[in-house]
Amino acid sequence: AACAALGSSVNFVLGRTFLYERVRKLELFGQPPVEDTKWYRALSRNIEKNGFKSALLLRLAPVLPIPIDAHWYVCGMTPLKYWEFTSAYFVGALKATFLDAYLGSMLTSAAAGTEKVGETTKFLVVAETVAVVLVSVLVTQVALGLFNDM
């Protein structure tokens, strides 16, 4: 999680420095410049009010109009403070870190034959998968609701 936060922080700084003016003035497919679009203004206002929460929602919500790899750069072009961004991305990365570590350990043990994959283990994998999908859908709905209300 620390490495994910550090790596995304580098991209945040790139968005804040080198890409800031270029992307804000960018016009695609006859649309107004990014800085004049409704979504960018709504995101900037939301981040100004509650930066940590907004950045965390962007990190946790897998389905938003902004591709997940672009969140870092987009956040760099908003009024989001660096420490809010870094802490939100660290907390958001913990979900994937713990889940991946647990599932990887369980599958490695099963593949190596050191642990018999029983019904309980199969149930846990299915239950965790369902829980992750439900949480992702819920977080996405909350995030979309917040950004649509603006």
N, C-alpha and C positions, 0 to 999 in steps of 0.2 A: 504494500500500500504506500509505503514511503517513496519507493522508486517511481510508482505511478504518479504520485503527487509531484515529485521533483521533475519528472519528464514533462508532465502537462504544464508545470510552472514555466518551463523554458518556452513552450509554445505560447503561453499567456503573455510572456514578456515580448515575444516576437510580434504578437498581435497588438500589443500596447505601443511598440516602438516602430518597427519597420513597416508593418502592414496597415497601421492605423489610418492614415490619410488616404492611401491608395484604395483600400477596400471601402471606406465610407463614401468615397466619390465614385465607386464602381457602378456602372449602369449595365444591366444585362437584359437582353431581349426586349429593348424598348421600355423597360421599367424605370422608375425614378432611381436616383442614386440610393445606395443602401441606407445612408443616414436619413433619408426622407421616407423610407418605407414604414408602414404601420407596425410591422412585427418588430423592427429594430427599435423604434421609439417606445413601444410597449415594454420590450425587454429591458431597455435602459431605465425606464421609470421604475419597473419592478425591482431591478437590481439596486437602484438608488435607495429604495425604501427598505429592502431586506436582502442584502447581497449574499450572505451566507446561505440562507434558505433557498434563494433562487439558483445559486450555483450548485447546491446539493441536489435540487430537483432536476436540473439539467444533467447532472452526473448519473442520477438513478433512473431517470425516465429513458427507456431505450427507443421510444418512438415519439419523436417530435419533428417538426419541420426542419430542424437544424441537424445535419448528420453528426453522429457522436464524435467523430474525429475533428469536427470543426468547432466544437464547443469551446475548446481552449482558446482558439483565435478570436472567436466572437466575444467571449468574456473579456478578452484583452482590449476590445474596442468599446467597452462599456465603462461606466463609472465604478465598476467593481474594484474593491481594494485587494491588493495582492495577498494579504494575510487571510482574507475571507475566502478567496479563491483556493489557495493552497489548503487551508483547513477543510473546506467543503469537499474538495477532491480527495483528500486523504480519507475522510470519513466515508465518502461514497465508494472508494476503492476497497474498503474493508469487507463489504458484502461479498464481492467477487473473490477476494483473497481467501477468506475463510471457507467459502463454499468450494472453490477450486481445490484448496488444500485438502479438505475433508474428502471430497469425492475422489481426488487423485490417490490419496492414501488408501482408501477403501478398495478402489479398483486395482491398484498395484498389489495389495495384499491378496486379493482374489486371484489375480493373474499369476502370482508367484506360488500360489497354492498354500500360503501360510495361514489363510483364513478361508473357511468354507463359507460360500455365499448362501446364507440361509434365507428363509422367508422374511425374517425381521429386517435383514439388510436390504432385500429387494423392496420391501415396503417403505423403508426409510428413503431410498433413492427416489421412488415414485412420489412419496409425500413431499420431499424437498423440492423436486422438480415442479410439482403443482404449486407449492408455496411460492417459489421464485416467480413463476408465471403470474400468479395472482397479485403478488406484491408489485411486479413490474407494470401490470395493467392498472392497478390502483394508483401508483405513483404517476404514471402517465396521465391518467384522468385528472388527478389533482393538479398536475403541472399545466395541462392544457386548459383547465378551468381557470387557473390563476392568470395565465397569459391571455386567454380570450376575454376575461372580464375587463381588460384594460383598454 
